[in-house]
Amino acid sequence: MRLDDDDRLDDDVVRSPSRRVTVELEDGTVFLDVEGKPKLRRRQLLEGLEVELAGQMIRETGTFVARQVLVVPGELDDARAFNGVPSDSSFNATGDIEEPFGDSVQGGVLRVVLADKVLFEDGVSSRREFFGLLERLNENQSLEVHIEGIGSGRADEIIAYEIEVDDDRNDDDDDDSDRGDDD
């Protein structure tokens, strides 16, 4: 794990320029920093996620013993949701990655899978209502959303824990920038 510069770590604690340290979790807990702070499994800690650690640095070994790992959620902003598949609780989305979901999520068209306890905000209050909105979209329309979650470990796939929905449907024919047209 790489630690960003931190005032609590002085140069003689971690000597390498990349500040690599070993993190031992032992009985520690891993949470996602969204409403309700859902627990995550250790295998969900992917390369490229931002985390905050609580615990103790052992200077002699360069090991950080973590009591708690708080995972900063990835964020997809100015996103457009389309092609909903209610049977597997998924849809496709494009947008701007504001916070990383992990190295496996690079951008473009992303597959978004709803977490078991996904929280909807604003325009809808349930999975059924969300997929109902997606179903009613015309061929050239999308639904504007903001998504927070983590990567699944599969290429360009996100597990969504929070989705903010703007119920105004976007007509993709009116926005040439999404289609790559220069005219």
N, C-alpha and C positions, 0 to 999 in steps of 0.2 A: 504494500500500500504506500502511496506517496502522500506525504503531508505537505500542505502549503506552508509558506512562511508563517510562523506563529510566535508571538512574543514569549510564550511559555517555554519554547524550546531554544536553548542556546546552541551555538555552533559545535561545542564539544559533546553534545548529547548524540547528535547524528552527524557523522563526519562526511558522508557522501554528498556530492552536489545535488543529486536528485532527491535527497532527504528520504530515502527508502528506509522503512522500519518494519519490523515484524509486529503484527497486531495479534494478540491472543484474546479470543473472545470467551473461552471457557464457559462460565455460566451466565455470561452477559446476554442482554436482550437486544434484538434488532427491531427498530420501529421505522415506519415511513412517516415523514413529517407532513401529514395531512390531517384533516379533522378526524378525531377518533384514534389517531396514532396506531394504525393497524400493525400488528407484529408481522415481521417477515421471517422467512426461513433463511438460514445462512447461505444456502445455495443461490438465493436471490441477490446476493451482493455481487454485482457484476463489475468488471473493469470499466472505468470511466464514470462511475457514479460519484457524486459528491456526498461526503459523509461528515458528521460531527461526532467526535468520540468523547466519552466521559470515562475516566479511569486514571491509571497511574503509569508514568514512564519509568522503566527500570534502566537507569543510566548505564550500568555496567554491561548490559547485553544489548542495548538499543531496542528493547522490546517494550511495546505499549500494551498493558493489560487492560482491556476495555470492559467496563461494567455495562456500558450501553453504547450502541451505535445508532445514531439518528441519521437516516438516509434522506437527503434533500430530494424531493420529487422532481422528475423531469417535467418540463412544461412545453406544451405545443400551443402557441399563441396564433391568433388570426387564422385559425384552422377552419377548414371546410370538410364537413362530414358527408359521406354519401355511401351508397351500396350497403345498406344494412342487412345483416343476416341474423334475424332474431333467434334462430334455432341454435346457433353457437355463440350468441351474445357478442357479435363482432360487427365492425363496419370499417370502411376505409376512410382515411383523412389525409389531407395535405395541410401544411402550415409552416410556421417559423419555430424552430426548436430554440427556446429561450434558455432552458436549463437542460443538461444532458440526461438522457434516459439510460445511459450506458453505451459502451462502444459499438454494440450491435445495432443501434438505431442511428442511421446516417441521414435520413430525410427522404424527400420525394413522397410517393404514395406509401402510406404506412397502414398496416393492419392494426386495429385497435380492438382489444378484447376487454370486456367489462369485468372488473374484479367482482367477487361474490357480493361484497358490501359496498358497491360503488355509490357515491353520493352525487346526486344531481342538484344543480343550483340554477336558479332563475327560471328559464322557460319551461322546464318540465320537472316532474317529481318522481317518475318511476321508469323502469326499463320499457314497460309496455307503451307508455306515452312517448318515450324517446324514439322507439322503433316505429311507432305510428307516424310520427313526424317524418322520419326518413322514408317510410313507405309512400307517403303522399307527395314526395318530391317529384317534379317533372324531370325528364331526362337530363336537361341542362341546368338543374338546380342543385344546390347543396345547402347544408345547414351550418351556420356559423357557430363554432364551439371553441372553448378553451379547455385543454385537457391536462391533468396532472397525474403522474403515475411513474412507473418504472418500466424498463425494457424487460421482455420475457426471456431474453437470451437467444431468441431466434432473430434472424436478420429482419430489421425494420418492423418489429412487432412490439407494441406497447400494451401493458396492462394498465387500464385506466381506473384510478381510485376516486377521482373527482372530475366531473364534467359540468362546465357552465355552458348553458345553451342560450343562444340568442335566437328567438323564434322567427326572426325575419329571414325568409328564405333568400338565398343569393342566386341570381340568375347568372350562370357562368358565361353565357353569351355576351353579357355586358362588360366583362372584364377580360380583355385580351391578354393581360399579363400572365394569367394562369395557363393559357394555352400556348404561350411562346410566340404569339403573333407580334410583328413589329409595326403593323399598320395602324 
